[in-house]
Amino acid sequence: MTTAFVFPGQGAQTIGMGKALAEAYPAAQAIFDEVDEALGEKLSALIWEGDIAELTLTQNAQPALMATSMAAMRALEAEGVTIGAASFVAGHSLGEYSALAAAGAISVADTARLLRTRGQAMQSAVPVGEGAMAAILGLDLEAVRAVAEEAAQGEVCQAANDNDPTQVVVSGAKAAVERAAEIAKEKGAKRAVMLPVSAPFHCALMQPAADAMAEALAGVTINAPAVPVIANVRAEAVSDPDTIRQLLVEQVTGSVRWRESVQYMVAQGVTEAWEIGAGKALSGMIRKIDRSIASKAVGTPEDVQKVVQNDS
């Protein structure tokens, strides 16, 4: 059994996530304490008993989801399952930071601060209401790229997330994305859904955020990860710290190549993916990409016990 550990991105957040892990495992609680200290605020209080609208703000959701993923990782380690049990790690957008933290490439405190900066920079790159994202369901990547090109009309409109064979997300100027949604339906898309996001992620409009991340990442130590990390923008494994740094900058404006990342895992012999942290969104995508990979969610103490018992 060749295993990959995968880490969720924005949209997986829920109030109360990770609380049971923190109550069951002191090492998981220590992660939330470390993140609170790194940010100089009680993010854990927001995660566990706050307002979902506030948690969903990009600058909060990103470090919160990483903290929950790392708490699950520490719970696994407390049960004897280390990062070495995985042949690869990968994450969806911000999840790539969680993957790097899990693999020991970036400290948890630095990762929390980087994600706070990333969230703030992505939010402020485009004034609220000027950008948008839409999920196009039922068209493949090439078809959606053609739709985005037709819809752009001099504005930014790009395929941002290639999630699975049935779902590609477009991102860009609001009017252009709305045009893309209509054109996609004319071209045979089953549905085109405007997403409830506060900024147009993973497109050229995010260049100011990429510049901010280049500066932030320049001041952070990145070590070679304990296991290879499959980078979003390349859809292949990387281990060199300088390459990782550069790709994290490119990732802000670049596409999340999740479908290809999973295909890469399959080509490398991966047969099982553990989704570490909140929700099961990646497991659903993986099933649509290649049913030969068995997916397991690891987000609660019960999940931890289940995978540990099956693994032993």
Residue pairs with C-beta under 8 A, 6 or more apart in sequence:
1 271
1 272
2 87
2 268
2 269
2 270
2 271
2 272
3 85
3 86
3 87
3 270
3 271
3 272
3 273
3 274
4 86
4 87
4 88
4 89
4 90
4 230
4 265
4 270
4 272
4 273
4 274
4 293
5 73
5 83
5 85
5 86
5 88
5 89
5 90
5 99
5 102
5 273
5 274
5 276
6 89
6 90
6 91
6 92
6 95
6 99
6 273
6 274
6 275
6 276
6 282
6 286
7 66
7 69
7 89
7 90
7 91
7 92
7 95
7 96
7 98
7 99
7 102
7 275
7 276
7 277
7 282
8 65
8 69
8 91
8 92
8 95
8 98
8 275
8 277
8 278
8 279
8 281
8 282
9 65
9 91
9 92
9 93
9 94
9 95
9 256
9 281
10 58
10 61
10 62
10 65
10 93
10 94
10 197
10 201
11 279
11 281
12 65
12 277
12 278
12 279
12 281
13 52
13 55
13 56
13 61
13 64
13 65
13 278
14 52
14 278
14 279
15 47
15 48
15 49
15 50
15 51
15 52
15 55
16 47
16 48
16 49
17 47
17 64
17 65
17 68
17 277
17 278
17 299
18 28
18 32
18 47
18 48
18 67
18 68
18 71
18 72
18 277
18 278
18 299
19 47
19 48
20 300
20 301
21 28
21 68
21 71
21 72
21 75
21 299
21 300
21 301
21 304
22 28
22 29
22 31
22 32
22 44
22 71
23 29
24 75
24 301
25 71
25 74
25 75
25 78
25 301
27 74
27 75
27 77
27 78
28 71
28 72
28 74
28 75
28 78
29 71
30 74
31 67
31 70
31 71
31 74
31 108
32 43
32 44
32 47
32 67
32 71
33 44
34 108
34 109
34 112
35 43
35 44
35 63
35 66
35 67
35 108
35 109
35 112
36 42
36 43
36 44
37 109
38 108
38 109
38 110
38 112
38 113
39 63
39 112
39 113
39 116
43 60
43 63
43 64
43 67
44 67
46 54
46 55
46 60
46 64
47 55
47 64
47 67
47 68
54 60
55 61
55 64
57 119
57 123
57 198
58 119
58 120
58 122
58 123
58 198
58 199
59 116
59 119
59 120
59 123
60 119
61 94
61 119
62 94
62 97
62 115
62 116
62 118
62 119
63 111
63 112
63 115
63 116
63 119
65 94
65 95
65 98
65 277
65 278
66 94
66 97
66 98
66 101
66 108
66 111
66 112
66 115
67 108
67 112
68 277
68 278
68 299
69 91
69 95
69 98
69 101
69 102
69 276
69 277
69 278
70 98
70 101
70 102
70 108
70 111
72 276
72 277
72 298
72 299
72 303
72 304
73 83
73 102
73 276
75 301
75 304
76 82
76 276
76 298
76 304
76 307
76 308
77 83
79 304
79 305
79 308
80 308
81 307
81 308
81 311
83 89
83 102
83 103
83 104
83 226
83 227
84 226
84 227
85 311
86 227
86 274
87 227
87 228
87 268
87 269
87 270
88 227
88 228
88 229
88 230
88 237
88 265
88 268
88 270
89 99
89 100
89 102
89 103
89 225
89 227
89 228
89 229
89 230
90 96
90 99
90 229
90 230
90 261
90 265
91 97
91 98
91 99
91 100
91 232
92 161
92 232
92 256
92 258
92 281
92 282
93 161
93 201
93 202
93 232
93 251
93 256
94 115
94 118
95 277
95 282
96 229
96 231
96 232
96 248
96 251
97 106
97 111
97 114
97 115
97 118
97 248
98 111
98 276
98 277
99 229
100 106
100 111
100 222
100 225
100 229
100 244
101 107
101 108
101 111
102 276
103 225
103 226
103 227
103 229
104 223
104 225
104 226
105 222
105 223
105 224
105 225
105 226
105 229
105 241
105 244
106 114
106 220
106 221
106 222
106 223
107 221
110 220
110 221
113 216
114 213
114 216
114 217
114 220
117 212
117 213
117 216
118 209
118 212
118 213
118 216
118 252
121 208
121 209
121 212
121 213
121 252
122 199
122 201
122 206
122 209
122 252
123 198
123 199
124 208
124 209
125 199
125 205
125 206
125 207
125 208
125 209
126 199
126 200
126 205
126 206
128 198
128 199
129 174
130 173
130 174
131 171
131 172
131 173
131 174
131 177
131 199
131 200
131 203
131 205
132 171
132 172
132 173
132 174
132 177
132 178
132 194
132 195
132 197
132 200
133 160
133 169
133 170
133 171
133 177
133 194
133 195
133 197
133 200
133 201
134 169
134 170
134 177
134 178
134 180
134 181
134 184
134 192
134 193
134 194
134 195
135 163
135 167
135 168
135 169
135 191
135 192
135 193
135 195
136 144
136 147
136 167
136 168
136 169
136 170
136 180
136 181
136 184
136 189
136 191
136 192
137 166
137 167
137 189
137 190
137 191
137 192
137 193
138 166
138 188
138 189
138 190
138 191
139 147
139 168
139 184
139 187
139 188
139 189
140 165
140 168
141 159
141 162
141 168
141 259
143 187
144 159
144 168
144 170
144 184
145 159
146 187
147 170
147 180
147 183
147 184
147 187
147 189
148 157
148 158
148 159
148 170
148 172
148 180
149 157
150 180
150 183
151 157
151 170
151 176
151 177
151 179
151 180
151 183
152 172
152 176
153 176
153 179
155 172
155 173
155 175
155 176
156 172
156 173
156 176
156 200
156 203
156 204
156 205
157 170
157 171
157 172
157 173
157 176
157 177
157 179
157 180
157 203
158 170
158 171
158 172
158 202
158 203
158 204
158 255
159 168
159 169
159 170
159 255
160 169
160 170
160 171
160 200
160 201
160 202
160 203
160 255
160 256
161 168
161 169
161 171
161 202
161 255
161 256
161 258
162 168
162 255
162 256
162 257
162 258
162 259
162 260
163 169
163 256
163 258
163 259
163 285
164 258
164 259
164 285
164 286
164 288
164 289
165 259
165 288
165 289
166 190
166 288
167 285
167 288
169 195
169 202
170 177
170 180
170 181
171 177
171 200
171 201
171 202
171 203
171 205
172 180
172 200
172 203
172 204
172 205
173 200
173 205
174 200
177 194
177 200
178 194
180 192
181 192
181 193
181 194
182 192
184 192
185 191
185 192
199 206
200 206
202 251
202 252
202 253
202 254
202 255
202 256
203 253
204 253
206 252
206 253
207 252
207 253
209 252
209 253
210 249
210 250
210 252
210 253
213 248
213 249
213 252
214 249
217 245
217 248
217 249
218 245
222 241
222 242
222 244
222 245
223 241
224 239
224 240
224 241
225 239
225 244
228 237
228 238
228 239
229 237
229 238
229 239
229 244
230 236
230 237
230 238
230 261
230 264
230 265
231 237
231 238
231 244
231 247
231 251
232 247
232 251
232 254
232 255
232 256
232 257
232 258
232 261
233 247
233 250
233 251
233 254
233 255
233 256
233 257
234 247
234 257
235 257
235 260
235 261
235 263
235 264
236 264
237 264
237 268
238 244
238 247
258 282
258 285
258 289
259 285
259 289
262 273
262 285
262 286
262 289
262 290
262 293
263 289
263 290
265 273
265 293
266 290
266 292
266 293
270 293
271 292
271 293
271 294
272 293
272 294
272 295
272 296
273 282
273 283
273 286
273 293
273 294
273 295
273 296
274 295
274 296
274 297
274 298
274 307
275 282
275 283
275 295
275 296
275 297
275 298
275 299
276 298
276 299
277 298
277 299
278 299
279 297
279 299
280 295
280 297
282 295
283 295
283 296
283 297
286 293
286 295
287 293
287 295
296 303
296 306
296 307
297 303
298 304
298 307
